[in-house]
Amino acid sequence: MSEIKMTILLLVLSATSAISQSNPDDILGTWETEKKDARMEVFKEGKTYQGRLLWGDKIVEADGTSKKDVKNPDEALQSREIVGIINLTNLSYEDGEYVDGRIYDPPSGRTYDCKAKLKDGKLHLRGFIGFSLLGRTAIWNKI
């Protein structure tokens, strides 16, 4: 094998190794949307990742107190405060991506499938119904 081919092979193997060595726990911590209109804490429970709402301009009253979860389809949960609820559940890490999660959107009362990916230090969180193509991605910055 020529020296050039060997060098290229080593570079490709090094790049592949670096990509596959990302730490799944890099998702842990406090995140804020790019619009700075919501904050969430991501934590690990067992082998999956969850998210707790810390603050959001659509989930707090003008005086800073938490709104109630009035649009929740479960009537028993409609009187609970939104701030502090776990709205992101069961994300599993597979092949560099977080998959098979669910995310609850309190302002609408809807729950979506979700997946996430860390890219350039940002969390790309995608909520969707059925197919990933039919959804929306929110980008979060770690704070």
N, C-alpha and C positions, 0 to 999 in steps of 0.2 A: 504494500500500500504506500502510495506516495506520501511525502511529508505534509503536503497541502491537504490531502484527503483526511489524513489522521488528525490534523489540527481542526478541520471542520467538524469531524466526528466528535472530538473531545469538547468543542464548543457547544454543539447540540446537546450532548449528554449532560454537560454542566448546567445549561439553561433548563433542561427538563428536570433535572434533580432539584434545582433551586425552586422551580414552580411547585413541584410536588411536596416540598418540605414546608409549605405554609402552615402556620399553626391555627388549627380550627378555633382555638380560644381567642384569637385576635378580635372576634366579634364582641367579646365581653366589654362592658363599660357603658358610659352614658353617651348618647347620640342625640344630635339636634338636626332637624331638617335644614336644607339649604336656605329655605325661606325664613328660618329661625322662628317658626310658628308652632313647633312641638318638640318635646324632649322625651326620650325613652331610655330606660336602663335595661340592657340586655344581660341576662345571667344564665347560668347553666344549672339545670336540674336533671340529675342522672346523666344520660347521654344526649339529651336534647337541650336546645336553647329556647329561652322564653324572653318576653319583653314586658316591662311594667311602665305604664304611662306616668310620667313625672309632672308634665305641664303641657298645655297647649292652648292657643288662643280661642279654640272652639270648645274647649272643655272646662274653662274657668269663667266665672262671672267677672264683671268689671271690678269688683272689690278683691279679686284674687282667690275667692273661695271656689271650690269644685262645683261644677254643675252635676246634676243627677243624671243617671243613665236612662232617661225617660223613653228613648226610642228602642231600648232593648226588647226583643221579641218575648223574652221571659219576664212576665209581669212581676215575679218575685225579685228580680234584679233592678227594676226600674227606680227604686228609691235609693240605690247605692250611689256613692260618690264615684265619679269617673276617675279622678286623680288617684293613682295608686293601683288601679286594676291591672291585671295581667291580660293584655290584649293580643300578644304575640305568643303563639304556643307551638311546641313540638317540631321546631326546625332541627333537622338532622344534617350533619356534615357528610357529604359524599363527593369525592373527586373534585375538591376545590370549590364546592358550591353548597349552600344550605338549602335543603329541599324539604318537601312534604309538611310544611308548616301551615298554620291558620292565623289569620289576623282579623281582629274585630275592630270595626270603625264606629266608635260611639256616636258621632254626630248623625250617622245614617241608620245605625242599628243593624248594619249588615256585617256578615262574616265572610271572608274570602280565603281561598287557598293562597299560599304565598311561598316564595322562594327568595333567596338573597345571595349576594355575592360581594366580596370585598374587592375593590378595584382602586388602585392609587390612594389607599388610605380612606376611601369613602365606602359607605354601606349602601348598596343598591338593593332596595327592598321592593319586590314586585308582588302586588296583590292582583288576583285574577279569579275568574269563574271558569272552571273546567280546563281551559287551555291558556297557557301562558301568553299567547298572542293577544288574547282578549283581556287586557288588564292595564295597569298603570304602575309605573316605577317611581318611587320617591327616593331621593338621594339624601343620605344623612352623613353629617360630619361628626367625628368623635370629639367630645369636649372633656 
